[in-house]
Amino acid sequence: MKMNLEDLGYDADLDLYRREQNLLSFEVGRVIEVHKERYIVRTGKNEFEAEITGNLRFSANSRSDFPAVGDWVVFSLFDENIALIHQILPRKTVLEREAVGKLGEKQLIAVNVDFAFLMQAVDRDFNLNRLERYLTICYSAKVEPIIVLSKIDLINDNELQNRLNEIKSRIRKVMVIPISNQDKAGYDKFKSTLRKGKTYCFLGSSGVGKSTLINAILGKEEMKTKTISLSTRKGRHTTTHRELFVLTEGGILIDNPGLREVGIADTADGLEITFETIFQLSLNCQFSDCTHTHEKGCAVLTALEKGELDKAAYANYLKMEREKKRFQSSIAEKRKKDKEFGKMCKDAMKDRKRKKF
């Protein structure tokens, strides 16, 4: 398919940055695949296998400083087919979660995304608490969420309506698209959300039908698909790495591996938007530092007692708030240790110099 950089999402802000930083002598492209430390970079006309320069590797402080699928990079050609990535252009948005098993560290989910499809299967995977987690990381990154309910052919109309009502009771101002990969119900509405030059990604567990939907949208068997495990009723991992596709409708789609855990990192703004009702109530609390757990004069607890606030949403909010504070404490502790280690090294160097004289 013939395309230009704008079809991949390149815009005036990126072009201005290149000019201001005197990067016009380099080629520019978008990372569409990452395989450990080998990358596939796409321009309007070609695709190149790429690796990063030693300087970029040396200056990286964490895994997040390496190129990710969706990144815009400037590169030079080492030979006809191999490119060297010199710099990552500024990221417009960054979707991230707490790294699994690593307190105080973040893991990239997707970068430079405009919209995120939050996908859940209505028969076995449906979970409002998890949806609120996805919403929180989206709002924190200023990425617009769209909820996609898959496999609606496996439940009846009344059950589907119950699911929609459950979402409506706790989640507001978010588009919901029910779909069936069997008879393609909802596909037209799904396609109507795709806009030229905009980047979309999927957030969801394994086995909810992401790959099947992508194949249908692409019009070819690009993604491998697997059925649900009959013994565990859990989705099998199908997507094993992140990959970017340009759709005939004009949008750009990033497919992610299924997420089993969605740890909350530093997501203060995201929590405030996801749990807007709680934050609005908190404005009327007697104390500005109210934790909404035991204090007298707490407007949130009052609303909970009167049945004006959903108990499950309240419990989920408290759990995610605790995770956020734990993450922030881990960050502070890590910085403290790094500072102490730096001081120890500095004192050792001073002591070494004194001994020389």
N, C-alpha and C positions, 0 to 999 in steps of 0.2 A: 504494500500500500504506500503510495507516494504521500509525503507529508513534509511540513517544514517545522522549525523549532516551536512556532506558536501552537501547532497541533499537539506538541508534547507538553504545553503549559508554559512556555517561555513568555515573559511579559516585559513591560517597560521598566519596571523596578530592577529586574535582573540586568537588563541592558545598561541602565544608568550606573549600576554598581560596577559593572565591567569597565565602563568608560572612566569612572572616577578613580578606579584602582589600576588603571593602565594595563588591563588584561586582554585587550582586543587582539593582541598578537597570538593569543592561544585559541585553540578550538574550544567550543562549548558544547556540552551534551548532557544527557540525563542518564543516571544510573538505573538500568532496568533489571539487573540481576546481580546478586552477590553470592559468591561461592568461596567462603573463608576469606582469603585476602586477594581473590581474583574477581574482577568486576567486568560486567558488560555495559558499555556506554553507548547510547544511541544518539545520533544527531538527526537532522531532518532527512539525510540521505543514506547514512551508513550506520553500521554497528561495529564496535571495536572491542576486542578483549583488552583489559587495562589492569595496571597495577599502580600503587601509589609511589611517590618519590620518597627517598630516604628522609628528606627534610620533613615531609608531612607525617611520616611514621614517628620520627623523633619528637616532634612537637605535640603529639597526641597525648592527652592526660588520661583518657579513658576510651572504652570501646565506642562511645557516642561521638568521638572526634574522628572516627573513620567514616568513609563514605557509606551511605545506606541507600537502599532502593528508594527512588524518588528524589534523591539529591541531584542538584545541578552542579557540575564540576567544569573546571577549565583544564585542558590537557594538551599535550603535544604528542606527535606521532614518533614513536621510537623507530618503527619501520612501517611497512605498508599496512600491517594488521594489528600491531601492538601499540597501545597508547600509554602514556605516563600521566597520571593525575597529579596536578600541582596544587590545586586548591579547591575546597568546597565553597560554593557560593552561599550567602546567608540563607538560612532556612526560614521559610514563611511561617510554618507551623511544625510542631514536634509532638507527636503522640507518644507517651511513655508511661511505663508502670514501674513499680518497685521490682528490681531484679529478683528473680526467684532464688531464695536461699541466701541472699546477700543484703543484709540490713544496711540502709543508708546509701544504696547504689540504685541507679535507674537503668532501665533497659528500653531502648528505642523499639517502638512498634511500627511507626511509619512517620515519614517526614514529607513536608510540602503537600499536605492533604487538605482539600477544601471540605469534603463531606465524608462521613463514615457511616457505612451500613452496619447497624447492630443487628446481627442475624441470630435468631433462635428458632428451633423447631418446636411447633406447638404441642406435639404429642408427648415428648419426654424431656426436652431440654429447656422448656419455658421456666424462667426464673426472674421474678421482678427485682430481687436484690442484686442479681448480676447485671441486669439492665441498668440499674441505677449506678453501678460501678462504671460501666461503659460510658454512660452519660457524663459522669464526673470527669473522667480523663479527657473526654471530648471537649467539654466546656472549658477545662483548664487550658487546653491547647487552642481554643477558639476555632474548633472544627465543628461544623454543623452535623448533628446526628440525624439519621433516618432509621427507624426500626423496621426490620423485615422479618415477618413471621412466615417460616417455611413449612412445607409438608401439611398444608391445610386439608389435603385430600384424605388424611388419616383420621380426622375428627369430623363430627357433624356440625351443622350450622349453629346449633345452640351452644355447643362447646366453644366454637370459634368466637361467637358473640361474647361469651363469658370471659374469654381471654382478652378481648378488646376492651371490655368493661373494666377488667382488673388493671389494665394499663392506664386507662383514662382516669381511674380513681387515684393513681399515684404519680402519673407522668403527664405533664401538660406541654402544649406547644411543640410537640414532636410528631412529624408525619409517621404514620404506620401503614405498611404495605403488606397485606397477606398474599402469599403466592403458593402455587403448587408446581413443582417440577414435572408432575405427571401430565396434567392437561394444560399447562402454561397459564393458568388463571393468575391474574395480577401482573403478568409480564409487561403489558402495555403501560401500566402505571409506573412500574419500575423503570422502564426505558425512558419515560417522560421526565424523570429526574436527572438524566444524563445530559450534561451541557458541554459544548465544545471548549477545550482548553482547561476544563476543571478536573481535578484529581480526586478520585474516590478510593476508599479502602474498605475492607471487610473486617469486622471484629466479631468473633463468635467461636464457639467450641468446634471440635472436629465432628464431622458427620452430619452437619445441619443442612448440607446441600449447596455449599458455596461453589464448589468446583462444577457441579452440574449446572448451576445457574450461569456461571462464567462461560462454560462451553456453549450454552444456548445463546447467550448474548453475542459471543464471538462468531457463532455459526459454524464451529468446528470443534473436534475433540482435542482441545489444547491442554486441558487439565485432566489428570488421572482421577477417577472417582472410585470409591469403595462403599460398600453397604455398611449398615450398622451391625455391630457384633450382636448376634442373637443371644449369646450367653450373658453378656454384661449390659446390654442395651446402651452401651456407650459408643460414641463415634470413634472410628479408627482414624489415625492420622493419615491424611491424604496429601495435603500440601506440606512439603518438607522445607521449603525455603520461600522467601518473598520474591515476587516477580511482578513486573509492570507490563500492562497491555494497553495498547491504543485501540479504542473501540470505533467501529464504523459510524456510530452515532456522534462521535467527536469527543467523548470523554476519555479520561485516562484512568485505568483501574489497577490498584495494587492489591494482590492477593496475599494474605498472611496465613502462616500456619495457625491451626486452632489453638486458642488460649484456654488452658485449664485453670490458670490462676491469674487474677487481675489485682495485684497488690497496689494499694493507694500510696502515692508518693506525696510530693508537696503540691497539694491540689486545693488550696483554700478557696480560690475563686470558683472552681468547679463544684465544690460542695455547696457553696452559697446559691448557685443557680439550680443545681439538681434538687436541693431541698429548700426551695424558695419559700414555701409555706412556713417552715420552721424558722428560717432567718427573719421573715417578716414578723412572726410572733415574738421573736427574741428582742425586738425593738421595744417591746412593752415590759420586759423583765425589770424587776426592781434593781438588780445589780448588773453593771456593765460586763462583769467577768463571770456571769452566770454560766454554769456548765449544763444546765437543764436536766439535772439528775436528782437533786434533793433540796434545792434552795427554796425558801419561802418567797412568795412573790414572783415565781417563775411563770411567765405567760405560756410557755410551751407545755409545762406540766399541767397547768390549768386546762388548756385546750385538750390535752390527752385525757384528763379525768372526765371532761364533758363529752367525750366521743367526737370531738371536732378535728382530731388529728389521727391519722392511720397509725396504729400501734406498730405494725411491721415496718413501715417507713421510718418511724421514730427509732426503732431498734437498729435498723440498718444504718441510719445516720450516726448514731452513737458509736457503732462498731467502726465505721469508716473514719470518724473523727479521731478515735483512739489510734488507728493505724497511721493517720497523718501525723499525729503528735509523736508517735514512736519513731516514724521516719525522720522527723525533724530533729529529735533527740539523738538519733544515730548519726545524723550529719554533723551536729554540734560536737558530739564525742569524737568523731573521726577527725574533725578539724583541730580539736584540742590536742589529740595525740600527734597529728602531723606537725603542729606548732612546737610541741615539746620535743619531738624527734629532731626538728630543724634546729632548735636551740641547743640540744645536746651535741649535734654535729658541729655547730658553730663554736661552742665552748671547747670541744675537742681540738678543733683546728687552732684556736688561740693558744691552748695549752701546748700543742705541738710546736708552735712557733716560739713560745717562751723557752722551751727546753733546748731549742737550737742555739739560742744565744746564752 
